[in-house]
Amino acid sequence: MTTALEKPDMNTEELLAGQTITPAEEEQNSVQSTSRLSREEIIDSLRKLVEGSVEEVKDEVDELKQAYYKQKKIEIEEARNAFIAAGNPEAEFVPMPDEQEETLKSLLSVFREKKAEYTALLEKQREENLERKQQILEEMKSITEDSDNINKQYTRF
């Protein structure tokens, strides 16, 4: 029987190292962290992310965008409820213009442009790869059709 004194001390990092986090849990943690941000913090985070590589930040950009619009929707609902509670008719409610939304839209526009460039680059690479594969297949086809010099063709193959 071992006593508490004989057991090696384990720090928190060692305990957590044995645990695995599933992608779903990681996404949920990320969504929870973005939902805690204010709209100003979301825009600041987007400014930083837009500077980064598209393939690395696209999921984070989408999460921040969703978090921003969720917060905006909640604020509009609260303003509408306060407007109605003040005795005003619901049909007359007009949400206040949002200057931050214009900033968000411009940042997302810049990101979309970068994403389009990245997508075009990927498409070009795919086309080049397809051409190379077709050339290789044609060469292999010509090698197999030349059955007279099969020993020569085998080494070429």
Beta strands, then each sheet from edge to edge (+ up, - down):
end
